[in-house]
Amino acid sequence: MDIDLLIENGVIVFPKAGSFKGSLGIAGEKIVGIYDTAHGISAKERIDAGGKYILPGLLEPHAHYGYQRDFDKDFETESASAAIGGVTTVIPFYRDYRAKASLYENFPSQKKLAEENAYIDFSFHFGIINIDQLMSVQKYIEEYGITSFKFYMAYKGEEAKSTGMMGNETDDGFLLEAFSVLAKFPDTVACVHAENIEIILNLIKKYKGEGREGLAVWSESRPNLTEAESVHRAIMFARAVGCPIYIVHLSTREALEEVRHFKAEYPKIFVESCPHYLTFTKDSPLGTLGKVNPPLRTQADIDALWQGISEGLIDTIGTDHAANPKKLKVGSIWDARPGFPGTATMLPVLLSEGVNKNKISLEKVVEITAFNTAKIFNLYPRKGTIQVGSDADLCIVDLNLRKKVEHKMLKSFSDFSLYEGWTLTGWPTLTMVRGKTVMKDGEIVIPRGHGRFIPTRPQSLICE
């Protein structure tokens, strides 16, 4: 058999099926063979995995591009950063921050800019914050190939101003109507940022008026109750009309218990958490660098989330990646910009703090960073797995490789990392997208522009 590329001498990790010592054959952009021996296979090029683990390329389901900078610039630097961390597909939340009532008419041109600058493949979630956008959902699905839409329960008033969310019409009535609309279309999913903004705004006013400062008070102004109550309410609405719901960045044990209660009877619930909620507390010495929404919690919440991953209550890991520079993270906790970078360290954190500390298995990492994400967002089996016919999106991992985190090595526009100075054990050494090596030994090795837009609606259903 003659193929383009043979990756040999590796341990292939399959989602939900364990691992297998063998080799992979690649022709063009696809996986064409999985072999227990490379004997008799002719290949134009060979890569020796050296006994390391071969994982499906990761999918990043939660990133923000075009927020602080031009869209094309973020796609260049942040997709490179993603490749450093073994990510082969990113799904940013797209909103036109420069047009408050945007109907996304500029999407084709923005997609073209992204393809000209991306190192890895990508799709999008669209933010829906007003009725005009909601009434355009069918167009977004049929013409643009977008099937996931984000709703923000958390941003009104001053909170909306700080995040470019002016004009957000999301109240309970809007949310229920939106879920009713999405439920009419197959393969769609509602992504929900669940926090009770009325309680939060009241607490912010109170604590700010008392002159309180610091990372801990930011968490106290957005207590666990505000997430758990909103998760409960959002799931109730989704279940009432039969809409699949994806809870983004879940951070609390109370919200996880709400998920546990509903998931047993309503299988269309999917849950994402983030590495920072697995590693930092509100008392961590991060200062304003650690400001994020929802906020950092307690050790009890961290322990509950790790357990939730093990039990399958948490389906995916995303990072809420936002390429903020440090200069926007200084000053008062009330004024500092929320958010920080995270995509490049997602896998190393899960390997170092999860696999190598016996909290979760390597197979579970593959499940929550690749397989489940691809299934939820209609990218499977093209993405998220290793099987014949799938895209040759791969990540070779050295579980014993130790590196001290420095932000420059992560290639992001952000000039800091929450994990700066941490020594993490377990890193990707090679990232491949559709048969092309993008990252090798911590360096980007191809020009920008390799990445392609991947619709999340099946191609056969998309109107040409």
TORNUVEX-445480 format. One record per residue (C-alpha): residue number from 1; x, y, z. Coordinates in steps of 0.25 Angstrom, whole numbers. Layout:
N
atom k: NUM, x: X, y: Y, z: Z
...
This chain:
464
atom k: 1, x: 0, y: 0, z: 0
atom k: 2, x: 5, y: 14, z: -4
atom k: 3, x: 2, y: 26, z: 5
atom k: 4, x: 7, y: 40, z: 7
atom k: 5, x: 10, y: 39, z: 21
atom k: 6, x: 12, y: 29, z: 32
atom k: 7, x: 12, y: 32, z: 46
atom k: 8, x: 19, y: 20, z: 53
atom k: 9, x: 23, y: 15, z: 67
atom k: 10, x: 12, y: 22, z: 75
atom k: 11, x: 1, y: 19, z: 84
atom k: 12, x: -12, y: 23, z: 78
atom k: 13, x: -23, y: 28, z: 88
atom k: 14, x: -37, y: 25, z: 83
atom k: 15, x: -49, y: 33, z: 90
atom k: 16, x: -57, y: 23, z: 99
atom k: 17, x: -49, y: 11, z: 93
atom k: 18, x: -35, y: 11, z: 100
atom k: 19, x: -22, y: 12, z: 94
atom k: 20, x: -14, y: 3, z: 83
atom k: 21, x: 0, y: 2, z: 80
atom k: 22, x: 1, y: 4, z: 65
atom k: 23, x: 3, y: 13, z: 53
atom k: 24, x: -6, y: 23, z: 45
atom k: 25, x: -6, y: 24, z: 30
atom k: 26, x: -10, y: 38, z: 23
atom k: 27, x: -13, y: 41, z: 9
atom k: 28, x: -16, y: 56, z: 5
atom k: 29, x: -24, y: 61, z: 17
atom k: 30, x: -30, y: 48, z: 22
atom k: 31, x: -27, y: 37, z: 31
atom k: 32, x: -26, y: 24, z: 21
atom k: 33, x: -21, y: 13, z: 30
atom k: 34, x: -19, y: 9, z: 45
atom k: 35, x: -9, y: -2, z: 46
atom k: 36, x: -3, y: -11, z: 57
atom k: 37, x: 10, y: -12, z: 49
atom k: 38, x: 16, y: -3, z: 38
atom k: 39, x: 22, y: -15, z: 31
atom k: 40, x: 20, y: -15, z: 16
atom k: 41, x: 14, y: 0, z: 16
atom k: 42, x: 21, y: 9, z: 6
atom k: 43, x: 20, y: 24, z: 10
atom k: 44, x: 26, y: 36, z: 3
atom k: 45, x: 29, y: 42, z: 17
atom k: 46, x: 30, y: 36, z: 31
atom k: 47, x: 29, y: 41, z: 45
atom k: 48, x: 34, y: 33, z: 57
atom k: 49, x: 25, y: 36, z: 69
atom k: 50, x: 36, y: 30, z: 78
atom k: 51, x: 26, y: 23, z: 87
atom k: 52, x: 18, y: 35, z: 90
atom k: 53, x: 3, y: 36, z: 90
atom k: 54, x: -5, y: 40, z: 77
atom k: 55, x: -18, y: 48, z: 81
atom k: 56, x: -29, y: 53, z: 72
atom k: 57, x: -26, y: 68, z: 70
atom k: 58, x: -33, y: 76, z: 80
atom k: 59, x: -45, y: 85, z: 78
atom k: 60, x: -46, y: 98, z: 85
atom k: 61, x: -61, y: 101, z: 87
atom k: 62, x: -60, y: 114, z: 94
atom k: 63, x: -51, y: 126, z: 89
atom k: 64, x: -53, y: 141, z: 86
atom k: 65, x: -47, y: 146, z: 74
atom k: 66, x: -48, y: 160, z: 69
atom k: 67, x: -51, y: 166, z: 82
atom k: 68, x: -40, y: 175, z: 85
atom k: 69, x: -33, y: 175, z: 71
atom k: 70, x: -37, y: 173, z: 57
atom k: 71, x: -42, y: 159, z: 53
atom k: 72, x: -31, y: 155, z: 44
atom k: 73, x: -20, y: 159, z: 54
atom k: 74, x: -27, y: 150, z: 65
atom k: 75, x: -28, y: 139, z: 55
atom k: 76, x: -13, y: 139, z: 52
atom k: 77, x: -7, y: 140, z: 66
atom k: 78, x: -18, y: 132, z: 74
atom k: 79, x: -19, y: 121, z: 64
atom k: 80, x: -4, y: 119, z: 65
atom k: 81, x: -5, y: 119, z: 80
atom k: 82, x: -16, y: 108, z: 79
atom k: 83, x: -7, y: 100, z: 70
atom k: 84, x: 4, y: 101, z: 81
atom k: 85, x: -6, y: 94, z: 90
atom k: 86, x: -10, y: 83, z: 81
atom k: 87, x: -23, y: 89, z: 77
atom k: 88, x: -27, y: 87, z: 62
atom k: 89, x: -41, y: 93, z: 61
atom k: 90, x: -46, y: 105, z: 69
atom k: 91, x: -60, y: 110, z: 70
atom k: 92, x: -60, y: 125, z: 74
atom k: 93, x: -72, y: 132, z: 78
atom k: 94, x: -75, y: 142, z: 67
atom k: 95, x: -81, y: 156, z: 69
atom k: 96, x: -79, y: 169, z: 61
atom k: 97, x: -74, y: 178, z: 72
atom k: 98, x: -74, y: 190, z: 63
atom k: 99, x: -89, y: 189, z: 60
atom k: 100, x: -98, y: 188, z: 71
atom k: 101, x: -110, y: 183, z: 63
atom k: 102, x: -102, y: 174, z: 53
atom k: 103, x: -109, y: 164, z: 45
atom k: 104, x: -96, y: 158, z: 42
atom k: 105, x: -97, y: 162, z: 27
atom k: 106, x: -81, y: 163, z: 27
atom k: 107, x: -79, y: 149, z: 31
atom k: 108, x: -75, y: 144, z: 17
atom k: 109, x: -64, y: 155, z: 17
atom k: 110, x: -60, y: 152, z: 31
atom k: 111, x: -59, y: 137, z: 28
atom k: 112, x: -50, y: 140, z: 16
atom k: 113, x: -41, y: 148, z: 26
atom k: 114, x: -40, y: 137, z: 36
atom k: 115, x: -36, y: 127, z: 25
atom k: 116, x: -25, y: 136, z: 20
atom k: 117, x: -19, y: 136, z: 34
atom k: 118, x: -23, y: 124, z: 41
atom k: 119, x: -13, y: 112, z: 44
atom k: 120, x: -24, y: 103, z: 48
atom k: 121, x: -38, y: 99, z: 44
atom k: 122, x: -50, y: 107, z: 50
atom k: 123, x: -65, y: 109, z: 51
atom k: 124, x: -73, y: 119, z: 58
atom k: 125, x: -84, y: 121, z: 69
atom k: 126, x: -93, y: 133, z: 66
atom k: 127, x: -97, y: 142, z: 78
atom k: 128, x: -112, y: 145, z: 78
atom k: 129, x: -115, y: 157, z: 86
atom k: 130, x: -127, y: 163, z: 79
atom k: 131, x: -140, y: 159, z: 72
atom k: 132, x: -135, y: 163, z: 58
atom k: 133, x: -123, y: 154, z: 59
atom k: 134, x: -133, y: 143, z: 65
atom k: 135, x: -142, y: 144, z: 53
atom k: 136, x: -130, y: 142, z: 44
atom k: 137, x: -126, y: 129, z: 50
atom k: 138, x: -131, y: 121, z: 38
atom k: 139, x: -122, y: 129, z: 29
atom k: 140, x: -110, y: 127, z: 38
atom k: 141, x: -112, y: 112, z: 37
atom k: 142, x: -116, y: 110, z: 23
atom k: 143, x: -106, y: 120, z: 16
atom k: 144, x: -95, y: 121, z: 26
atom k: 145, x: -95, y: 107, z: 32
atom k: 146, x: -95, y: 112, z: 46
atom k: 147, x: -103, y: 103, z: 56
atom k: 148, x: -99, y: 108, z: 70
atom k: 149, x: -104, y: 121, z: 76
atom k: 150, x: -100, y: 128, z: 89
atom k: 151, x: -109, y: 135, z: 98
atom k: 152, x: -104, y: 144, z: 110
atom k: 153, x: -112, y: 144, z: 122
atom k: 154, x: -101, y: 152, z: 129
atom k: 155, x: -100, y: 165, z: 122
atom k: 156, x: -109, y: 177, z: 124
atom k: 157, x: -106, y: 191, z: 129
atom k: 158, x: -92, y: 195, z: 133
atom k: 159, x: -88, y: 180, z: 131
atom k: 160, x: -92, y: 181, z: 117
atom k: 161, x: -84, y: 193, z: 114
atom k: 162, x: -71, y: 187, z: 120
atom k: 163, x: -72, y: 175, z: 110
atom k: 164, x: -78, y: 182, z: 97
atom k: 165, x: -92, y: 176, z: 100
atom k: 166, x: -100, y: 188, z: 98
atom k: 167, x: -114, y: 185, z: 92
atom k: 168, x: -114, y: 171, z: 99
atom k: 169, x: -129, y: 168, z: 99
atom k: 170, x: -128, y: 155, z: 107
atom k: 171, x: -138, y: 153, z: 117
atom k: 172, x: -147, y: 141, z: 121
atom k: 173, x: -157, y: 144, z: 110
atom k: 174, x: -146, y: 146, z: 99
atom k: 175, x: -139, y: 133, z: 104
atom k: 176, x: -151, y: 124, z: 103
atom k: 177, x: -155, y: 130, z: 90
atom k: 178, x: -141, y: 127, z: 85
atom k: 179, x: -141, y: 113, z: 89
atom k: 180, x: -154, y: 111, z: 83
atom k: 181, x: -149, y: 116, z: 70
atom k: 182, x: -136, y: 107, z: 70
atom k: 183, x: -144, y: 95, z: 74
atom k: 184, x: -150, y: 95, z: 60
atom k: 185, x: -137, y: 93, z: 53
atom k: 186, x: -129, y: 80, z: 54
atom k: 187, x: -115, y: 80, z: 59
atom k: 188, x: -116, y: 93, z: 66
atom k: 189, x: -111, y: 96, z: 80
atom k: 190, x: -113, y: 108, z: 89
atom k: 191, x: -100, y: 112, z: 96
atom k: 192, x: -104, y: 119, z: 109
atom k: 193, x: -96, y: 128, z: 119
atom k: 194, x: -104, y: 126, z: 131
atom k: 195, x: -102, y: 136, z: 142
atom k: 196, x: -113, y: 144, z: 149
atom k: 197, x: -110, y: 158, z: 146
atom k: 198, x: -120, y: 165, z: 155
atom k: 199, x: -114, y: 159, z: 167
atom k: 200, x: -100, y: 162, z: 162
atom k: 201, x: -103, y: 177, z: 159
atom k: 202, x: -108, y: 179, z: 173
atom k: 203, x: -96, y: 173, z: 179
atom k: 204, x: -86, y: 180, z: 171
atom k: 205, x: -93, y: 193, z: 175
atom k: 206, x: -92, y: 189, z: 189
atom k: 207, x: -78, y: 184, z: 190
atom k: 208, x: -73, y: 195, z: 181
atom k: 209, x: -80, y: 206, z: 190
atom k: 210, x: -73, y: 200, z: 202
atom k: 211, x: -59, y: 202, z: 195
atom k: 212, x: -56, y: 187, z: 195
atom k: 213, x: -45, y: 182, z: 186
atom k: 214, x: -38, y: 170, z: 181
atom k: 215, x: -41, y: 157, z: 174
atom k: 216, x: -48, y: 151, z: 185
atom k: 217, x: -59, y: 161, z: 185
atom k: 218, x: -61, y: 160, z: 170
atom k: 219, x: -65, y: 145, z: 173
atom k: 220, x: -74, y: 150, z: 184
atom k: 221, x: -81, y: 159, z: 175
atom k: 222, x: -85, y: 148, z: 166
atom k: 223, x: -87, y: 137, z: 177
atom k: 224, x: -90, y: 122, z: 173
atom k: 225, x: -105, y: 124, z: 174
atom k: 226, x: -105, y: 133, z: 162
atom k: 227, x: -100, y: 123, z: 153
atom k: 228, x: -108, y: 111, z: 159
atom k: 229, x: -121, y: 118, z: 159
atom k: 230, x: -119, y: 123, z: 144
atom k: 231, x: -114, y: 109, z: 140
atom k: 232, x: -127, y: 103, z: 146
atom k: 233, x: -136, y: 114, z: 139
atom k: 234, x: -129, y: 112, z: 125
atom k: 235, x: -130, y: 97, z: 126
atom k: 236, x: -145, y: 98, z: 130
atom k: 237, x: -148, y: 107, z: 117
atom k: 238, x: -140, y: 98, z: 108
atom k: 239, x: -146, y: 85, z: 113
atom k: 240, x: -160, y: 92, z: 111
atom k: 241, x: -159, y: 94, z: 96
atom k: 242, x: -149, y: 82, z: 93
atom k: 243, x: -137, y: 91, z: 90
atom k: 244, x: -123, y: 85, z: 92
atom k: 245, x: -115, y: 94, z: 102
atom k: 246, x: -100, y: 95, z: 104
atom k: 247, x: -96, y: 102, z: 117
atom k: 248, x: -83, y: 109, z: 115
atom k: 249, x: -72, y: 111, z: 126
atom k: 250, x: -79, y: 104, z: 137
atom k: 251, x: -72, y: 108, z: 150
atom k: 252, x: -79, y: 103, z: 163
atom k: 253, x: -83, y: 91, z: 170
atom k: 254, x: -97, y: 96, z: 172
atom k: 255, x: -99, y: 98, z: 157
atom k: 256, x: -94, y: 84, z: 155
atom k: 257, x: -104, y: 78, z: 164
atom k: 258, x: -115, y: 85, z: 155
atom k: 259, x: -109, y: 78, z: 143
atom k: 260, x: -109, y: 65, z: 150
atom k: 261, x: -124, y: 66, z: 154
atom k: 262, x: -128, y: 70, z: 140
atom k: 263, x: -119, y: 61, z: 131
atom k: 264, x: -125, y: 48, z: 136
atom k: 265, x: -138, y: 52, z: 130
atom k: 266, x: -134, y: 61, z: 118
atom k: 267, x: -122, y: 56, z: 110
atom k: 268, x: -121, y: 69, z: 102
atom k: 269, x: -112, y: 76, z: 112
atom k: 270, x: -98, y: 78, z: 110
atom k: 271, x: -88, y: 85, z: 120
atom k: 272, x: -74, y: 91, z: 118
atom k: 273, x: -64, y: 95, z: 128
atom k: 274, x: -51, y: 102, z: 127
atom k: 275, x: -37, y: 99, z: 132
atom k: 276, x: -36, y: 111, z: 141
atom k: 277, x: -48, y: 106, z: 149
atom k: 278, x: -40, y: 93, z: 151
atom k: 279, x: -28, y: 100, z: 156
atom k: 280, x: -30, y: 114, z: 163
atom k: 281, x: -38, y: 119, z: 174
atom k: 282, x: -43, y: 133, z: 178
atom k: 283, x: -32, y: 134, z: 188
atom k: 284, x: -21, y: 130, z: 177
atom k: 285, x: -10, y: 141, z: 177
atom k: 286, x: -14, y: 146, z: 163
atom k: 287, x: -20, y: 159, z: 166
atom k: 288, x: -27, y: 166, z: 155
atom k: 289, x: -21, y: 156, z: 144
atom k: 290, x: -31, y: 146, z: 150
atom k: 291, x: -43, y: 154, z: 147
atom k: 292, x: -53, y: 146, z: 139
atom k: 293, x: -68, y: 143, z: 137
atom k: 294, x: -72, y: 135, z: 144
atom k: 295, x: -62, y: 137, z: 154
atom k: 296, x: -52, y: 127, z: 161
atom k: 297, x: -58, y: 119, z: 172
atom k: 298, x: -53, y: 111, z: 184
atom k: 299, x: -46, y: 98, z: 186
atom k: 300, x: -59, y: 91, z: 188
atom k: 301, x: -64, y: 95, z: 175
atom k: 302, x: -51, y: 91, z: 168
atom k: 303, x: -52, y: 77, z: 174
atom k: 304, x: -67, y: 76, z: 170
atom k: 305, x: -63, y: 79, z: 155
atom k: 306, x: -52, y: 69, z: 154
atom k: 307, x: -62, y: 59, z: 160
atom k: 308, x: -72, y: 64, z: 150
atom k: 309, x: -63, y: 61, z: 138
atom k: 310, x: -60, y: 47, z: 143
atom k: 311, x: -75, y: 44, z: 145
atom k: 312, x: -78, y: 50, z: 131
atom k: 313, x: -87, y: 61, z: 136
atom k: 314, x: -77, y: 71, z: 129
atom k: 315, x: -76, y: 68, z: 114
atom k: 316, x: -66, y: 77, z: 109
atom k: 317, x: -54, y: 86, z: 113
atom k: 318, x: -53, y: 100, z: 107
atom k: 319, x: -44, y: 112, z: 111
atom k: 320, x: -52, y: 125, z: 109
atom k: 321, x: -40, y: 129, z: 102
atom k: 322, x: -39, y: 145, z: 101
atom k: 323, x: -26, y: 151, z: 97
atom k: 324, x: -26, y: 163, z: 106
atom k: 325, x: -12, y: 170, z: 108
atom k: 326, x: -8, y: 172, z: 123
atom k: 327, x: -10, y: 187, z: 122
atom k: 328, x: -25, y: 184, z: 121
atom k: 329, x: -24, y: 176, z: 134
atom k: 330, x: -19, y: 186, z: 144
atom k: 331, x: -25, y: 196, z: 153
atom k: 332, x: -37, y: 194, z: 161
atom k: 333, x: -44, y: 180, z: 161
atom k: 334, x: -57, y: 187, z: 157
atom k: 335, x: -50, y: 194, z: 145
atom k: 336, x: -40, y: 183, z: 140
atom k: 337, x: -45, y: 175, z: 127
atom k: 338, x: -50, y: 161, z: 130
atom k: 339, x: -44, y: 150, z: 122
atom k: 340, x: -30, y: 144, z: 119
atom k: 341, x: -23, y: 134, z: 109
atom k: 342, x: -24, y: 119, z: 111
atom k: 343, x: -25, y: 111, z: 99
atom k: 344, x: -10, y: 108, z: 98
atom k: 345, x: -10, y: 102, z: 112
atom k: 346, x: -23, y: 95, z: 112
atom k: 347, x: -17, y: 81, z: 109
atom k: 348, x: -4, y: 83, z: 117
atom k: 349, x: -13, y: 86, z: 129
atom k: 350, x: -22, y: 74, z: 127
atom k: 351, x: -10, y: 65, z: 126
atom k: 352, x: -1, y: 71, z: 137
atom k: 353, x: -13, y: 73, z: 147
atom k: 354, x: -22, y: 62, z: 142
atom k: 355, x: -15, y: 50, z: 136
atom k: 356, x: -2, y: 51, z: 143
atom k: 357, x: -9, y: 53, z: 157
atom k: 358, x: -18, y: 41, z: 154
atom k: 359, x: -31, y: 50, z: 154
atom k: 360, x: -35, y: 46, z: 140
atom k: 361, x: -30, y: 36, z: 129
atom k: 362, x: -24, y: 40, z: 116
atom k: 363, x: -36, y: 34, z: 109
atom k: 364, x: -45, y: 44, z: 117
atom k: 365, x: -36, y: 56, z: 112
atom k: 366, x: -39, y: 51, z: 98
atom k: 367, x: -53, y: 50, z: 101
atom k: 368, x: -55, y: 64, z: 107
atom k: 369, x: -46, y: 72, z: 98
atom k: 370, x: -49, y: 65, z: 84
atom k: 371, x: -59, y: 54, z: 83
atom k: 372, x: -71, y: 60, z: 91
atom k: 373, x: -68, y: 74, z: 85
atom k: 374, x: -69, y: 69, z: 71
atom k: 375, x: -81, y: 61, z: 73
atom k: 376, x: -89, y: 73, z: 80
atom k: 377, x: -85, y: 83, z: 69
atom k: 378, x: -88, y: 74, z: 57
atom k: 379, x: -73, y: 72, z: 53
atom k: 380, x: -72, y: 57, z: 56
atom k: 381, x: -67, y: 48, z: 50
atom k: 382, x: -59, y: 58, z: 41
atom k: 383, x: -53, y: 64, z: 54
atom k: 384, x: -51, y: 59, z: 68
atom k: 385, x: -47, y: 44, z: 66
atom k: 386, x: -36, y: 35, z: 59
atom k: 387, x: -43, y: 27, z: 49
atom k: 388, x: -42, y: 24, z: 34
atom k: 389, x: -48, y: 35, z: 26
atom k: 390, x: -46, y: 46, z: 37
atom k: 391, x: -38, y: 58, z: 35
atom k: 392, x: -23, y: 55, z: 39
atom k: 393, x: -24, y: 65, z: 51
atom k: 394, x: -15, y: 59, z: 61
atom k: 395, x: -7, y: 63, z: 73
atom k: 396, x: 5, y: 55, z: 78
atom k: 397, x: 7, y: 56, z: 93
atom k: 398, x: 19, y: 54, z: 102
atom k: 399, x: 13, y: 51, z: 116
atom k: 400, x: 26, y: 52, z: 123
atom k: 401, x: 31, y: 65, z: 116
atom k: 402, x: 33, y: 76, z: 127
atom k: 403, x: 32, y: 91, z: 123
atom k: 404, x: 32, y: 104, z: 131
atom k: 405, x: 21, y: 113, z: 125
atom k: 406, x: 25, y: 126, z: 120
atom k: 407, x: 15, y: 134, z: 112
atom k: 408, x: 25, y: 136, z: 100
atom k: 409, x: 25, y: 121, z: 97
atom k: 410, x: 10, y: 121, z: 95
atom k: 411, x: 10, y: 131, z: 83
atom k: 412, x: -2, y: 138, z: 87
atom k: 413, x: -4, y: 153, z: 86
atom k: 414, x: -6, y: 153, z: 101
atom k: 415, x: 6, y: 157, z: 109
atom k: 416, x: 3, y: 148, z: 121
atom k: 417, x: -3, y: 135, z: 125
atom k: 418, x: -9, y: 131, z: 138
atom k: 419, x: 0, y: 119, z: 138
atom k: 420, x: 13, y: 127, z: 137
atom k: 421, x: 24, y: 121, z: 145
atom k: 422, x: 16, y: 107, z: 146
atom k: 423, x: 24, y: 95, z: 142
atom k: 424, x: 14, y: 86, z: 135
atom k: 425, x: 17, y: 72, z: 132
atom k: 426, x: 11, y: 67, z: 119
atom k: 427, x: 11, y: 75, z: 106
atom k: 428, x: 8, y: 73, z: 91
atom k: 429, x: 21, y: 72, z: 82
atom k: 430, x: 14, y: 72, z: 69
atom k: 431, x: 0, y: 77, z: 64
atom k: 432, x: -5, y: 73, z: 50
atom k: 433, x: -17, y: 79, z: 43
atom k: 434, x: -22, y: 71, z: 31
atom k: 435, x: -9, y: 64, z: 29
atom k: 436, x: 0, y: 76, z: 30
atom k: 437, x: 9, y: 78, z: 42
atom k: 438, x: 6, y: 92, z: 48
atom k: 439, x: 14, y: 91, z: 61
atom k: 440, x: 26, y: 83, z: 64
atom k: 441, x: 34, y: 84, z: 77
atom k: 442, x: 27, y: 97, z: 81
atom k: 443, x: 29, y: 104, z: 68
atom k: 444, x: 20, y: 108, z: 57
atom k: 445, x: 25, y: 102, z: 44
atom k: 446, x: 16, y: 106, z: 33
atom k: 447, x: 11, y: 119, z: 28
atom k: 448, x: -2, y: 125, z: 32
atom k: 449, x: -14, y: 122, z: 23
atom k: 450, x: -15, y: 107, z: 25
atom k: 451, x: -28, y: 107, z: 33
atom k: 452, x: -41, y: 105, z: 27
atom k: 453, x: -56, y: 109, z: 31
atom k: 454, x: -63, y: 96, z: 34
atom k: 455, x: -78, y: 98, z: 34
atom k: 456, x: -85, y: 91, z: 46
atom k: 457, x: -98, y: 88, z: 38
atom k: 458, x: -96, y: 75, z: 29
atom k: 459, x: -92, y: 80, z: 16
atom k: 460, x: -103, y: 73, z: 8
atom k: 461, x: -113, y: 82, z: 16
atom k: 462, x: -106, y: 95, z: 13
atom k: 463, x: -112, y: 104, z: 2
atom k: 464, x: -102, y: 107, z: -8
